[in-house]
Amino acid sequence: MKAGKVPSSARAAVLKQPIAPLTPGAGSASPSLAGDSLQRQPAAPTDLEQEAQAAQKLMGKPLSYTSTQELEAYLGTVRKAEPLADYDPQGFLTKQLQLSDVRASGRTDRPTLEALRKIPQYHPSNTLAGLPILPQRALFALAKASPGLFLALTKATNPAMEAISKIKAKWKKPFASVQKASPTGLTPQQRYPGVVSDDIFRPLSFSRDFHAGTPDTSSKGRYGTYAIAKAMGFSEGEANRIARMDEGIDTNQTPYGATSYSPLDEMDRHFNLASKGHEDSRLVWAQRHLKAAIAFGKQTAYKQAEVELGAGLHSLQDLFAHGQLTPSTHATIGEFPDDVTYNPIAFYQATEATQAYLQAYISGITQQPDQAP
């Protein structure tokens, strides 16, 4: 795989219109989802700069970078990403989801910290419940001034943050859904009459966060996971169910209990706690929930299937948002990885992956027994 290249499949198709040059304040008004025609160009973006432009067009808002130099600093974090084989040796992304060249999922600590030194306007919020987090402010200053020293410190802080989740090691243990099937008797075609098999890359009005998947008044009900599901043809109720469970992983509002990114809960759903050369712990969760969703779907228990899809999508999307960043680095640099306007390549690739995941579910429940892999 060549760094800087993006998928060449039809899934990577983008809007025909070129985007305006990246300048301070550039961008267009957020487009509406309803009524947008699907427009494609013959070729996918051929480099990261073009993919960043395509991401800006897709998210319907300008990037937060104020110069080409700042954007290039960010793109360098993708070019220096770890190869997929280091964290997806099973090929879940490339084989089961049929994605290629999704390199944003391999971004690591040092290149990210080096990039932040060249993006002076970015600072984390440094607040929790409206109160300043003074240690984070000091650590962020250290991370920018001396990345090497900061990373040396994280050799002690990361093990402490990851300890409980690594002791539990849930991603290594057998998994079974805690939900009970409630069959409807409907065929997949009756349940999902509007879901299409084509690749959908319409303009989508996104909030700033990767998951943020449920409609509210400020977003006019069109963003995130919800927007992608709706664009693919899932109904209002189905898209809401998937998206709410996606967000619920962060807030412990799931059938699976304490699933948040807290060091006391399940960090392995949000960060890669597996060792190098083994399947990323988040991909383990994504695969488990997809398999459970397909099993429920085949029983016509579609509500339970959609809950599983939301749970799995959270980990899949965190793979792109967080890359291979460690918990200490993410906690220090704040919103930078999760803010789509600062992380456009990961946003674009997470959109592809989200769509591919939902399509894998539809394919899985409509597949005849003799078609099974």
LUMKOLNU-836785 format. One record per atom (N, C-alpha, C): x, y, z; residue in three letters. Coordinates in steps of 0.02 Angstrom, whole numbers, padded with zeros to 5 digits, always signed. Example, Ala and Ser with C-alpha at 12.3 -4.5 7.8 and 13.67 -1.06 7.14 Angstrom:
LUMKOLNU-836785
+00660-00284+00390ALA+00615-00225+00390ALA+00660-00165+00390ALA+00642-00112+00354SER+00684-00053+00357SER+00645+00002+00394SER
***
This chain:
LUMKOLNU-836785
+00042-00059+00000MET+00000+00000+00000MET+00044+00062+00000MET+00028+00110-00041LYS+00067+00171-00046LYS+00037+00226-00002LYS+00079+00256+00039ALA+00055+00311+00081ALA+00031+00367+00037ALA-00023+00400+00060GLY-00048+00458+00024GLY-00099+00440-00028GLY-00110+00377-00043LYS-00160+00357-00091LYS-00225+00340-00055LYS-00281+00348-00091VAL-00346+00334-00062VAL-00382+00282-00103VAL-00437+00255-00078PRO-00470+00200-00113PRO-00486+00217-00186PRO-00477+00168-00229SER-00493+00177-00300SER-00559+00146-00319SER-00592+00115-00271SER-00656+00083-00285SER-00710+00135-00293SER-00769+00112-00315ALA-00825+00158-00325ALA-00845+00191-00259ALA-00831+00158-00202ARG-00851+00185-00138ARG-00818+00252-00125ARG-00762+00265-00156ALA-00726+00327-00144ALA-00748+00383-00190ALA-00802+00374-00227ALA-00825+00426-00273ALA-00845+00488-00233ALA-00833+00547-00261VAL-00848+00610-00228VAL-00885+00655-00275VAL-00906+00712-00249LEU-00944+00760-00290LEU-00902+00788-00346LEU-00934+00805-00402LYS-00898+00829-00460LYS-00867+00897-00449LYS-00904+00941-00415GLN-00881+01010-00410GLN-00817+01015-00370GLN-00766+01051-00396PRO-00705+01061-00357PRO-00718+01107-00298PRO-00681+01097-00246ILE-00690+01139-00187ILE-00647+01201-00191ILE-00667+01254-00159ALA-00628+01315-00159ALA-00562+01304-00122ALA-00511+01343-00139PRO-00447+01336-00103PRO-00457+01344-00028PRO-00416+01309+00010LEU-00422+01312+00082LEU-00394+01378+00108LEU-00436+01422+00126THR-00417+01487+00153THR-00456+01499+00217THR-00433+01544+00260PRO-00469+01558+00321PRO-00542+01577+00307PRO-00588+01542+00338GLY-00658+01559+00330GLY-00689+01531+00267GLY-00652+01493+00228ALA-00680+01466+00166ALA-00730+01412+00182ALA-00774+01399+00135GLY-00823+01346+00143GLY-00891+01367+00122GLY-00937+01320+00119SER-01004+01335+00097SER-01054+01318+00152SER-01115+01341+00142ALA-01167+01327+00191ALA-01181+01252+00191ALA-01203+01227+00249SER-01217+01156+00254SER-01275+01138+00208SER-01266+01088+00165PRO-01319+01068+00120PRO-01371+01027+00157PRO-01430+01021+00129SER-01481+00979+00158SER-01474+00909+00130SER-01499+00860+00168LEU-01494+00791+00146LEU-01549+00775+00096LEU-01610+00797+00111ALA-01667+00780+00069ALA-01661+00813+00001ALA-01672+00774-00050GLY-01674+00801-00117GLY-01607+00809-00151GLY-01552+00798-00116ASP-01486+00805-00147ASP-01477+00749-00199ASP-01455+00767-00258SER-01442+00717-00309SER-01373+00688-00297SER-01365+00626-00313LEU-01301+00592-00304LEU-01259+00604-00366LEU-01204+00639-00357GLN-01160+00655-00413GLN-01092+00622-00401GLN-01062+00597-00454ARG-00999+00562-00446ARG-00949+00588-00498ARG-00887+00579-00484GLN-00836+00593-00534GLN-00804+00526-00553GLN-00777+00520-00613PRO-00751+00455-00636PRO-00696+00427-00592PRO-00654+00470-00566ALA-00597+00445-00528ALA-00601+00469-00456ALA-00576+00429-00410ALA-00572+00449-00341ALA-00516+00499-00331ALA-00514+00533-00273PRO-00457+00576-00259PRO-00392+00537-00265PRO-00342+00567-00293THR-00280+00531-00305THR-00225+00547-00254THR-00237+00596-00210ASP-00188+00611-00158ASP-00225+00638-00097ASP-00188+00646-00043LEU-00219+00667+00019LEU-00248+00737+00015LEU-00216+00781-00022GLU-00242+00849-00029GLU-00312+00848-00060GLU-00320+00807-00113GLN-00385+00802-00145GLN-00436+00769-00098GLN-00413+00721-00058GLU-00460+00689-00012GLU-00482+00739+00042GLU-00437+00782+00065ALA-00456+00833+00113ALA-00508+00880+00083ALA-00500+00898+00020GLN-00550+00939-00013GLN-00617+00903-00019GLN-00614+00839-00036ALA-00675+00800-00041ALA-00709+00795+00027ALA-00670+00787+00080ALA-00697+00784+00148ALA-00733+00848+00166ALA-00703+00905+00149GLN-00734+00969+00163GLN-00800+00976+00127GLN-00802+00954+00065LYS-00864+00957+00027LYS-00917+00912+00058LYS-00896+00853+00079LEU-00942+00804+00107LEU-00970+00827+00174LEU-00928+00855+00217MET-00951+00875+00283MET-00991+00940+00282MET-00987+00977+00226GLY-01027+01038+00220GLY-01004+01094+00264GLY-00939+01096+00280LYS-00913+01151+00321LYS-00838+01157+00306LYS-00810+01216+00319PRO-00738+01226+00305PRO-00694+01189+00355PRO-00634+01174+00332LEU-00585+01146+00378LEU-00561+01201+00425LEU-00530+01180+00479SER-00506+01229+00529SER-00435+01253+00516SER-00404+01227+00464TYR-00335+01247+00448TYR-00336+01314+00411TYR-00290+01358+00430THR-00290+01425+00403THR-00237+01435+00348THR-00198+01383+00335SER-00147+01389+00283SER-00131+01321+00254SER-00100+01321+00196THR-00078+01259+00165THR-00027+01224+00209THR+00016+01264+00243GLN+00068+01235+00285GLN+00037+01196+00343GLN-00016+01224+00373GLU-00049+01189+00428GLU-00081+01124+00404GLU-00115+01128+00347LEU-00146+01068+00320LEU-00094+01015+00304LEU-00037+01035+00276GLU+00016+00987+00259GLU+00045+00956+00322GLU+00048+00994+00376ALA+00072+00965+00439ALA+00026+00909+00462ALA-00039+00920+00456TYR-00087+00868+00474TYR-00082+00808+00427TYR-00078+00821+00362LEU-00074+00767+00315LEU-00012+00723+00326LEU+00040+00754+00353GLY+00100+00716+00369GLY+00088+00661+00420GLY+00039+00672+00464THR+00023+00620+00514THR-00007+00558+00481THR-00041+00568+00424VAL-00069+00512+00387VAL-00015+00477+00345VAL+00028+00517+00316ARG+00082+00488+00275ARG+00129+00445+00317ARG+00136+00461+00380LYS+00181+00424+00425LYS+00145+00370+00464LYS+00084+00354+00445ALA+00043+00307+00483ALA+00072+00236+00479ALA+00056+00197+00530GLU+00077+00127+00531GLU+00039+00089+00477GLU+00069+00038+00447PRO+00035-00002+00397PRO-00022-00042+00428PRO-00073-00056+00388LEU-00131-00093+00412LEU-00113-00160+00443LEU-00063-00193+00415ALA-00044-00260+00439ALA-00024-00259+00513ALA-00004-00201+00538ASP+00017-00197+00609ASP-00041-00201+00657ASP-00101-00182+00634TYR-00158-00182+00680TYR-00221-00213+00651TYR-00219-00235+00588ASP-00275-00271+00558ASP-00248-00330+00518ASP-00210-00375+00550PRO-00181-00431+00513PRO-00233-00479+00485PRO-00294-00478+00513GLN-00348-00521+00488GLN-00381-00493+00425GLN-00367-00429+00410GLY-00394-00399+00350GLY-00468-00383+00354GLY-00493-00367+00413PHE-00564-00350+00419PHE-00582-00291+00374PHE-00540-00240+00374LEU-00554-00180+00335LEU-00551-00195+00260LEU-00499-00229+00240THR-00487-00238+00168THR-00528-00295+00139THR-00539-00349+00177LYS-00574-00407+00151LYS-00649-00404+00164LYS-00668-00398+00227GLN-00740-00401+00242GLN-00775-00336+00224GLN-00743-00279+00238LEU-00775-00215+00221LEU-00754-00190+00151LEU-00705-00224+00121GLN-00683-00208+00053GLN-00660-00136+00046GLN-00623-00113+00096LEU-00593-00046+00095LEU-00519-00054+00076LEU-00490-00001+00050SER-00419-00003+00035SER-00388+00065+00048SER-00324+00064+00066ASP-00286+00125+00079ASP-00318+00171+00131ASP-00348+00142+00182VAL-00376+00184+00236VAL-00322+00194+00289VAL-00277+00240+00275ARG-00217+00248+00316ARG-00227+00291+00378ARG-00281+00330+00382ALA-00290+00374+00440ALA-00295+00334+00504ALA-00315+00271+00500SER-00322+00229+00560SER-00255+00210+00590SER-00200+00227+00556GLY-00134+00209+00582GLY-00094+00267+00609GLY-00125+00326+00617ARG-00088+00384+00643ARG-00064+00371+00714ARG-00003+00395+00729THR+00027+00381+00794THR+00043+00446+00831THR+00068+00438+00892ASP+00078+00495+00937ASP+00128+00547+00911ASP+00189+00525+00898ARG+00241+00575+00884ARG+00225+00618+00823ARG+00206+00590+00765PRO+00190+00634+00708PRO+00133+00682+00724PRO+00085+00659+00764THR+00029+00703+00782THR+00052+00761+00825THR+00096+00747+00873LEU+00122+00800+00915LEU+00166+00848+00875LEU+00204+00822+00828GLU+00246+00865+00786GLU+00202+00910+00743GLU+00146+00883+00719ALA+00101+00923+00678ALA+00070+00980+00718ALA+00052+00965+00780LEU+00020+01016+00822LEU+00066+01076+00835LEU+00130+01066+00831ARG+00178+01121+00841ARG+00171+01171+00784ARG+00145+01149+00727LYS+00138+01192+00668LYS+00067+01218+00657LYS+00024+01205+00707ILE-00045+01227+00703ILE-00060+01269+00765ILE-00036+01331+00766PRO-00037+01371+00827PRO-00106+01388+00854PRO-00157+01391+00811GLN-00222+01412+00835GLN-00259+01358+00873GLN-00236+01295+00867TYR-00272+01241+00902TYR-00251+01237+00975TYR-00301+01235+01019HIS-00291+01223+01090HIS-00349+01181+01115HIS-00338+01132+01159PRO-00395+01094+01185PRO-00438+01137+01229PRO-00498+01114+01241SER-00546+01155+01279SER-00523+01166+01351SER-00487+01117+01379ASN-00461+01123+01448ASN-00515+01134+01500ASN-00575+01111+01486THR-00629+01117+01536THR-00665+01051+01545THR-00692+01042+01604LEU-00733+00985+01621LEU-00789+01010+01665LEU-00851+01003+01641ALA-00909+01031+01676ALA-00900+01106+01689ALA-00869+01140+01641GLY-00861+01212+01645GLY-00802+01235+01686GLY-00765+01189+01716LEU-00707+01206+01757LEU-00643+01192+01720LEU-00592+01234+01727PRO-00529+01224+01691PRO-00492+01163+01716PRO-00460+01127+01671ILE-00418+01069+01688ILE-00346+01093+01684ILE-00320+01118+01738LEU-00253+01148+01737LEU-00198+01098+01719LEU-00200+01035+01744PRO-00147+00988+01724PRO-00146+00977+01648PRO-00205+00973+01617GLN-00206+00963+01545GLN-00174+01022+01509GLN-00187+01082+01532ARG-00158+01142+01501ARG-00082+01139+01504ARG-00056+01119+01562ALA+00016+01114+01569ALA+00046+01058+01526ALA+00011+01001+01525LEU+00036+00945+01485LEU+00033+00960+01410LEU-00018+00996+01389PHE-00023+01014+01318PHE+00036+01059+01299PHE+00051+01106+01343ALA+00108+01151+01329ALA+00173+01110+01325ALA+00181+01062+01369LEU+00240+01019+01368LEU+00242+00977+01304LEU+00185+00949+01284ALA+00182+00907+01225ALA+00202+00945+01162ALA+00184+01009+01158LYS+00202+01049+01100LYS+00275+01072+01104LYS+00298+01089+01163ALA+00366+01115+01171ALA+00418+01059+01166ALA+00402+01001+01194SER+00451+00946+01195SER+00415+00880+01188SER+00396+00861+01127PRO+00361+00797+01117PRO+00397+00737+01145PRO+00464+00737+01139GLY+00502+00680+01163GLY+00495+00671+01238GLY+00501+00726+01276LEU+00493+00722+01348LEU+00422+00702+01367LEU+00374+00730+01332PHE+00304+00712+01347PHE+00293+00638+01335PHE+00317+00611+01280LEU+00307+00540+01265LEU+00344+00495+01315LEU+00399+00520+01341ALA+00434+00482+01393ALA+00390+00477+01456ALA+00355+00531+01472LEU+00310+00530+01529LEU+00252+00482+01518LEU+00228+00478+01457THR+00170+00435+01443THR+00186+00361+01451THR+00250+00344+01452LYS+00267+00274+01463LYS+00246+00251+01533LYS+00235+00299+01577ALA+00209+00282+01644ALA+00134+00293+01648ALA+00109+00346+01616THR+00038+00362+01623THR-00006+00315+01582THR+00016+00295+01523ASN-00026+00251+01482ASN-00040+00184+01516ASN+00010+00149+01543PRO-00006+00086+01578PRO-00056+00095+01635PRO-00051+00152+01670ALA-00098+00164+01725ALA-00169+00174+01699ALA-00175+00212+01644MET-00241+00224+01616MET-00272+00161+01586MET-00230+00118+01558GLU-00254+00058+01523GLU-00262-00002+01569GLU-00238+00003+01631ALA-00230-00055+01674ALA-00295-00095+01683ALA-00349-00063+01702ILE-00411-00099+01717ILE-00437-00134+01655ILE-00438-00098+01599SER-00463-00128+01537SER-00419-00186+01514SER-00353-00180+01525LYS-00309-00235+01505LYS-00316-00295+01552LYS-00330-00282+01615ILE-00341-00337+01661ILE-00406-00374+01642ILE-00458-00336+01627LYS-00521-00367+01605LYS-00511-00403+01538LYS-00473-00370+01492ALA-00458-00398+01426ALA-00520-00427+01392ALA-00574-00390+01392LYS-00637-00416+01365LYS-00632-00432+01290LYS-00589-00395+01255TRP-00585-00408+01183TRP-00552-00475+01167TRP-00520-00505+01218LYS-00488-00570+01209LYS-00534-00628+01229LYS-00589-00612+01262LYS-00632-00664+01290LYS-00691-00679+01243LYS-00721-00737+01251PRO-00779-00754+01210PRO-00834-00701+01218PRO-00871-00691+01165PHE-00924-00639+01165PHE-00990-00669+01143PHE-01043-00649+01177ALA-01111-00666+01156ALA-01155-00606+01171ALA-01199-00591+01125SER-01243-00534+01136SER-01286-00545+01198SER-01297-00491+01236VAL-01340-00495+01295VAL-01413-00483+01277VAL-01426-00466+01215GLN-01495-00453+01194GLN-01532-00518+01179GLN-01597-00514+01186LYS-01641-00570+01169LYS-01678-00553+01105LYS-01678-00600+01060ALA-01709-00588+00995ALA-01785-00580+01000ALA-01811-00531+00964SER-01883-00521+00958SER-01900-00523+00883SER-01909-00582+00856PRO-01920-00588+00783PRO-01983-00551+00761PRO-01980-00523+00701THR-02037-00487+00672THR-02071-00527+00617THR-02035-00574+00589GLY-02063-00612+00533GLY-02057-00577+00466GLY-02030-00516+00466LEU-02022-00479+00404LEU-01960-00502+00366LEU-01963-00501+00302THR-01903-00515+00262THR-01858-00453+00264THR-01793-00461+00250PRO-01749-00402+00246PRO-01775-00350+00196PRO-01803-00373+00141GLN-01829-00327+00091GLN-01889-00287+00118GLN-01929-00319+00160GLN-01986-00284+00191GLN-01962-00235+00244GLN-01911-00255+00281ARG-01885-00212+00335ARG-01847-00152+00306ARG-01807-00164+00255TYR-01763-00112+00228TYR-01777-00100+00154TYR-01837-00080+00136PRO-01853-00072+00065PRO-01815-00016+00031PRO-01793+00033+00071GLY-01760+00091+00040GLY-01684+00087+00040GLY-01655+00037+00072VAL-01582+00032+00077VAL-01554+00010+00010VAL-01507+00048-00014VAL-01478+00035-00080VAL-01410+00001-00072VAL-01390-00032-00125SER-01325-00065-00123SER-01271-00021-00153SER-01291+00035-00185ASP-01242+00080-00214ASP-01204+00117-00159ASP-01148+00147-00178ASP-01109+00188-00132ASP-01140+00258-00128ASP-01151+00281-00068ILE-01183+00346-00058ILE-01132+00396-00032ILE-01119+00447-00070PHE-01075+00501-00048PHE-01108+00568-00063PHE-01165+00581-00032ARG-01199+00645-00038ARG-01168+00695+00009ARG-01182+00759-00001PRO-01162+00807+00051PRO-01200+00792+00115PRO-01165+00789+00171LEU-01196+00774+00235LEU-01180+00829+00284LEU-01229+00854+00319SER-01217+00907+00368SER-01195+00876+00434SER-01131+00883+00451PHE-01103+00851+00510PHE-01093+00900+00567PHE-01099+00873+00628SER-01075+00911+00685SER-00999+00903+00685SER-00966+00927+00737ARG-00893+00925+00737ARG-00865+00857+00758ARG-00907+00816+00789ASP-00882+00753+00816ASP-00896+00694+00770ASP-00853+00643+00772PHE-00861+00585+00728PHE-00925+00547+00740PHE-00943+00534+00803HIS-01001+00492+00817HIS-01065+00534+00812HIS-01070+00581+00858ALA-01126+00628+00862ALA-01181+00610+00813ALA-01214+00556+00824GLY-01256+00529+00772GLY-01330+00538+00778GLY-01356+00575+00825THR-01428+00580+00831THR-01451+00651+00816THR-01510+00657+00786PRO-01533+00724+00766PRO-01552+00768+00826PRO-01539+00832+00820ASP-01562+00880+00869ASP-01578+00945+00833ASP-01603+00993+00869THR-01626+01054+00836THR-01569+01094+00805THR-01511+01094+00837SER-01455+01135+00811SER-01428+01107+00745SER-01431+01042+00737SER-01404+01012+00676SER-01457+01000+00623SER-01519+01016+00639LYS-01576+01005+00594LYS-01584+00931+00577LYS-01558+00888+00621GLY-01571+00817+00613GLY-01532+00782+00559GLY-01476+00810+00536ARG-01440+00778+00481ARG-01365+00780+00496ARG-01339+00730+00528TYR-01267+00727+00536TYR-01244+00660+00562TYR-01181+00649+00557GLY-01150+00590+00586GLY-01179+00524+00561GLY-01177+00475+00605THR-01200+00408+00589THR-01272+00410+00564THR-01312+00450+00596TYR-01383+00457+00576TYR-01387+00478+00503TYR-01347+00527+00483ALA-01350+00552+00414ALA-01329+00499+00364ALA-01278+00461+00380ILE-01254+00410+00334ILE-01307+00356+00326ILE-01337+00334+00382ALA-01388+00282+00379ALA-01448+00307+00339ALA-01469+00369+00350LYS-01525+00397+00313LYS-01509+00402+00239LYS-01447+00423+00223ALA-01428+00429+00153ALA-01428+00362+00118ALA-01416+00309+00155MET-01416+00242+00126MET-01486+00214+00119MET-01535+00247+00150GLY-01604+00224+00142GLY-01635+00192+00203GLY-01599+00190+00260PHE-01629+00166+00322PHE-01683+00216+00343PHE-01734+00191+00376SER-01789+00234+00397SER-01768+00280+00454SER-01811+00327+00470GLU-01798+00373+00526GLU-01785+00334+00591GLU-01830+00287+00606GLY-01822+00249+00668GLY-01760+00206+00668GLY-01745+00174+00613GLU-01685+00131+00608GLU-01622+00172+00615GLU-01618+00228+00579ALA-01559+00271+00583ALA-01549+00298+00653ALA-01604+00317+00686ASN-01600+00341+00755ASN-01575+00287+00802ASN-01600+00227+00793ARG-01580+00172+00839ARG-01506+00157+00832ARG-01482+00154+00771ILE-01411+00141+00759ILE-01369+00197+00788ILE-01389+00259+00775ALA-01349+00316+00795ALA-01349+00326+00871ALA-01406+00316+00902ARG-01409+00325+00975ARG-01366+00273+01011ARG-01366+00212+00986MET-01323+00162+01017MET-01250+00178+01005MET-01234+00205+00947ASP-01166+00227+00931ASP-01143+00277+00984ASP-01182+00328+00997GLU-01164+00377+01048GLU-01166+00348+01118GLU-01213+00301+01129GLY-01221+00272+01195GLY-01161+00235+01221GLY-01118+00212+01176ILE-01056+00178+01198ILE-01014+00226+01239ILE-01012+00289+01222ASP-00974+00338+01260ASP-01006+00355+01327ASP-01072+00349+01331THR-01109+00373+01390THR-01137+00316+01432THR-01116+00255+01418ASN-01139+00196+01455ASN-01214+00184+01450ASN-01244+00205+01395GLN-01315+00193+01383GLN-01323+00137+01332GLN-01303+00077+01352THR-01304+00019+01308THR-01325-00042+01348THR-01344-00096+01314PRO-01359-00158+01350PRO-01296-00189+01381PRO-01237-00162+01363TYR-01174-00193+01384TYR-01143-00158+01444TYR-01180-00115+01478GLY-01155-00086+01539GLY-01105-00031+01528GLY-01050-00032+01568ALA-01000+00022+01568ALA-00953+00013+01509ALA-00969+00046+01454THR-00930+00039+01393THR-00891+00102+01375THR-00890+00152+01418SER-00861+00216+01401SER-00785+00212+01397SER-00755+00269+01377TYR-00682+00274+01371TYR-00648+00288+01438TYR-00685+00289+01492SER-00655+00300+01558SER-00606+00244+01574SER-00551+00259+01608PRO-00504+00206+01629PRO-00538+00152+01672PRO-00597+00168+01701LEU-00632+00120+01742LEU-00679+00076+01702LEU-00689+00092+01639ASP-00738+00055+01599ASP-00704+00012+01545ASP-00717+00026+01481GLU-00690-00017+01429GLU-00653+00025+01377GLU-00592+00042+01393MET-00551+00082+01348MET-00535+00044+01283MET-00538-00022+01287ASP-00521-00062+01227ASP-00571-00053+01171ASP-00629-00024+01185ARG-00677-00008+01133ARG-00660+00057+01098ARG-00617+00097+01127HIS-00602+00165+01103HIS-00530+00175+01082HIS-00485+00135+01112PHE-00413+00138+01096PHE-00388+00068+01083PHE-00334+00063+01046ASN-00306-00003+01032ASN-00264-00026+01090ASN-00289-00075+01127LEU-00251-00103+01184LEU-00218-00169+01166LEU-00225-00190+01103ALA-00191-00252+01081ALA-00119-00236+01063ALA-00076-00284+01068SER-00006-00274+01052SER+00003-00272+00976SER+00059-00244+00954LYS+00073-00236+00883LYS+00074-00304+00849LYS+00043-00307+00790GLY+00040-00369+00753GLY-00021-00410+00767GLY-00061-00388+00817HIS-00124-00421+00833HIS-00182-00376+00811HIS-00241-00405+00804GLU-00299-00367+00782GLU-00315-00312+00833GLU-00321-00251+00807ASP-00339-00193+00848ASP-00401-00210+00890ASP-00398-00195+00955SER-00453-00214+00999SER-00519-00183+00976SER-00517-00124+00945ARG-00579-00094+00920ARG-00607-00132+00860ARG-00563-00159+00819LEU-00587-00199+00763LEU-00616-00265+00787LEU-00590-00290+00842VAL-00619-00351+00872VAL-00692-00337+00891VAL-00703-00280+00924TRP-00771-00262+00944TRP-00815-00249+00883TRP-00789-00216+00833ALA-00828-00202+00773ALA-00850-00267+00740ALA-00804-00315+00735GLN-00820-00379+00704GLN-00872-00418+00745GLN-00864-00417+00811ARG-00910-00453+00854ARG-00982-00427+00846ARG-00988-00362+00848HIS-01055-00333+00845HIS-01086-00341+00776HIS-01045-00338+00724LEU-01071-00350+00656LEU-01096-00422+00650LEU-01058-00469+00676LYS-01079-00539+00674LYS-01144-00549+00712LYS-01150-00516+00771ALA-01211-00521+00811ALA-01270-00489+00774ALA-01257-00432+00741ALA-01310-00397+00704ALA-01336-00442+00648ALA-01291-00474+00611ILE-01312-00518+00557ILE-01351-00577+00584ILE-01330-00604+00641ALA-01366-00661+00671ALA-01437-00640+00690ALA-01444-00581+00720PHE-01511-00557+00738PHE-01552-00544+00675PHE-01520-00513+00625GLY-01556-00498+00564GLY-01583-00561+00530GLY-01544-00614+00532LYS-01566-00676+00501LYS-01624-00708+00540LYS-01632-00687+00604GLN-01689-00710+00643GLN-01748-00662+00636GLN-01740-00611+00595THR-01788-00556+00584THR-01797-00514+00648THR-01748-00516+00693ALA-01748-00474+00754ALA-01710-00410+00738ALA-01740-00367+00699TYR-01705-00310+00670TYR-01687-00256+00721TYR-01729-00244+00770LYS-01712-00193+00819LYS-01649-00212+00857LYS-01645-00275+00876GLN-01584-00298+00911GLN-01523-00293+00864GLN-01533-00308+00801ALA-01479-00304+00753ALA-01454-00232+00747ALA-01499-00185+00745GLU-01480-00114+00737GLU-01443-00088+00798GLU-01461-00113+00857VAL-01424-00095+00918VAL-01352-00121+00913VAL-01344-00182+00890GLU-01276-00209+00882GLU-01236-00169+00831GLU-01268-00147+00777LEU-01233-00107+00727LEU-01207-00042+00758LEU-01248-00009+00798GLY-01226+00053+00830GLY-01168+00042+00876GLY-01170-00013+00914ALA-01115-00028+00960ALA-01050-00040+00922ALA-01054-00078+00869GLY-00994-00092+00830GLY-00967-00033+00793GLY-01013+00010+00769LEU-00991+00069+00732LEU-00950+00116+00775LEU-00965+00120+00838HIS-00927+00166+00881HIS-00853+00148+00881HIS-00838+00085+00891SER-00768+00064+00891SER-00736+00072+00823SER-00773+00057+00770LEU-00747+00065+00703LEU-00730+00138+00689LEU-00774+00183+00708GLN-00762+00254+00696GLN-00705+00281+00739GLN-00699+00255+00801ASP-00643+00275+00844ASP-00576+00253+00814ASP-00576+00198+00778LEU-00515+00176+00744LEU-00488+00232+00699LEU-00533+00266+00664PHE-00512+00319+00619PHE-00501+00385+00656PHE-00545+00402+00702ALA-00538+00464+00739ALA-00473+00465+00780ALA-00462+00411+00818HIS-00404+00409+00863HIS-00342+00379+00831HIS-00350+00343+00776GLY-00292+00310+00747GLY-00261+00264+00798GLY-00195+00265+00802GLN-00158+00226+00851GLN-00132+00270+00908GLN-00165+00326+00919LEU-00145+00370+00974LEU-00156+00334+01040LEU-00113+00348+01088THR-00121+00319+01155THR-00170+00361+01195THR-00200+00332+01247PRO-00248+00370+01288PRO-00218+00434+01318PRO-00156+00431+01340SER-00126+00490+01371SER-00119+00548+01321SER-00099+00531+01260THR-00093+00583+01209THR-00160+00612+01192THR-00210+00570+01183HIS-00277+00596+01166HIS-00304+00639+01223HIS-00295+00616+01285ALA-00320+00655+01342ALA-00286+00723+01346ALA-00224+00726+01324THR-00186+00789+01327THR-00204+00837+01270THR-00210+00810+01210ILE-00223+00855+01153ILE-00297+00869+01143ILE-00340+00836+01181GLY-00411+00853+01180GLY-00447+00834+01117GLY-00485+00881+01088GLU-00532+00867+01034GLU-00500+00858+00966GLU-00437+00870+00959PHE-00404+00869+00894PHE-00419+00805+00854PHE-00414+00745+00882PRO-00428+00685+00842PRO-00502+00678+00823PRO-00547+00700+00865ASP-00619+00689+00855ASP-00654+00745+00817ASP-00621+00801+00809ASP-00650+00858+00774ASP-00642+00847+00699ASP-00697+00837+00664VAL-00692+00820+00593VAL-00659+00875+00552VAL-00665+00938+00574THR-00635+00993+00536THR-00559+00995+00543THR-00532+00963+00595TYR-00460+00957+00603TYR-00434+00890+00578TYR-00478+00842+00567ASN-00458+00775+00549ASN-00497+00751+00488ASN-00492+00788+00432PRO-00536+00774+00374PRO-00523+00707+00340PRO-00460+00684+00338ILE-00446+00620+00304ILE-00478+00563+00344ILE-00470+00565+00409ALA-00502+00513+00451ALA-00577+00518+00445ALA-00604+00579+00442PHE-00676+00587+00434PHE-00701+00555+00369PHE-00665+00569+00315TYR-00685+00542+00250TYR-00682+00466+00251TYR-00629+00439+00279GLN-00621+00367+00280GLN-00668+00334+00330GLN-00684+00368+00384ALA-00733+00342+00431ALA-00803+00340+00400ALA-00818+00389+00357THR-00881+00389+00321THR-00885+00329+00275THR-00830+00316+00239GLU-00827+00256+00196GLU-00837+00193+00237GLU-00802+00189+00294ALA-00805+00128+00335ALA-00874+00118+00365ALA-00906+00173+00386THR-00974+00169+00414THR-01022+00141+00362THR-01018+00168+00302GLN-01061+00145+00248GLN-01047+00072+00232GLN-00983+00053+00229ALA-00965-00016+00213ALA-00989-00064+00267ALA-00987-00043+00330TYR-01009-00084+00386TYR-01084-00098+00382TYR-01122-00045+00368LEU-01194-00053+00362LEU-01212-00095+00301LEU-01173-00087+00247GLN-01186-00127+00188GLN-01168-00200+00200GLN-01115-00213+00240ALA-01097-00282+00257ALA-01153-00316+00295ALA-01187-00278+00337TYR-01245-00305+00373TYR-01301-00324+00324TYR-01318-00278+00279ILE-01371-00293+00230ILE-01352-00354+00188ILE-01290-00357+00166SER-01267-00414+00127SER-01271-00478+00167SER-01253-00473+00231GLY-01252-00532+00274GLY-01321-00562+00286GLY-01372-00520+00292ILE-01438-00546+00307ILE-01477-00565+00244ILE-01453-00545+00186THR-01487-00563+00124THR-01451-00619+00087THR-01394-00639+00113GLN-01353-00691+00082GLN-01385-00759+00090GLN-01388-00797+00037GLN-01414-00865+00040GLN-01363-00911+00071GLN-01385-00966+00102PRO-01337-01012+00135PRO-01281-01035+00089PRO-01296-01047+00025ASP-01243-01071-00019ASP-01197-01016-00043ASP-01213-00953-00022GLN-01169-00898-00039GLN-01123-00880+00018GLN-01130-00913+00074ALA-01090-00896+00133ALA-01017-00907+00118ALA-00974-00861+00142PRO-00902-00868+00129PRO-00872-00928+00165PRO
***
